[in-house]
């Protein structure tokens, strides 16, 4: 297999890039994108990615951290010359926890989308709300509509919204990150929406160290667990795992254009 984990996070214990890569590669995961939650975390992601040719990173501010952000998005231009930088993120809106005020989340989100356009990089977008409320999806859609019209590309990572919102985002050209939730026993809603997604816009992710797939649910997630999600997607779409691997990696390379397909 040739799997691409398009969304992972580093933990305090991740200090050996070579060991991390060996574990992923042994499972058929040939590329990993580390997403960031702030300036210091972006630096850590950049350093970790620089240590291995199979690693890449995205620089950004998670909506939980928006209220603590002191610098503007322009400060993240320090990563512009890093060859391993392939996206801006993780950024977006989280109305589930509301850790940061919503107006602040929106302002930071818009600021980083402007940066993504300036740097000609896709955005890795977080959007979460409390069922059955969809204010976060509505606000996110309105913001991304302008971004998309300006030529911006984006993925909605770990998408867990409705089929209806998925189709609206798909009309904007969205890619969709599919992760371990696809394997959860009671996640019929996730399987329903993934089954309706445009296949050319589905990419795989772990969101490690979170959301480990069955049979590792409850454990610390890792890119090496991605084959379990690939198998679940293969079962859902009636394809082989190799076909899903090839499809989702090709989709990811179409989004993250700074990576050579070779």
LINMOMO-V532854 format. One line per field, one symbol per residue. ss: DSSP state (H for helix, E for strand, L for the rest). psi: psi as a letter, one per 40 degrees, with the letter a starting at -180 (. if undefined). A space follows every 50 residues. Layout:
BEGIN
ss: ???
psi: ???
END
This chain:
BEGIN
ss: LLEEEEEELLLLLLLLHHHHHHHHHHLLEEEEEELLLLHHHHHHHHHHHH LLLLEEEEELLLHHHHHHLLLLHHHHHHHLLLLLEEEEEEEEEELLLLLL LHHHHHHHHHHHHHHHHHHLLEEEEEEELLLLLLHHHHHHHHHHHHHHHL LLLEEELLLLLLHHHHHHHHHLLLEEEELHHHHLLLLHHHHHHHHHLLHH HEEELLLELLLLLLLLLLLLLLHHHHHHHHHHHHHHHLLLHHHHHHHHHH HHHHHLLLLLLL
psi: igihhehiiiidegegddddddddddeeheihhhiieaddddddddddde eheeiiihhahiddeddehdiidddeeeedeheeheihihiahgeddfdi idddddddddddddddddefiihhhhhhihieifddddddddddddddde eiiihhifhfaidddddddddeeiihhhadddehdefddddddddeihde ehiiidfieifhiheeheihiideedddddddddddefiidddddddddd dddddgeehhe.
END
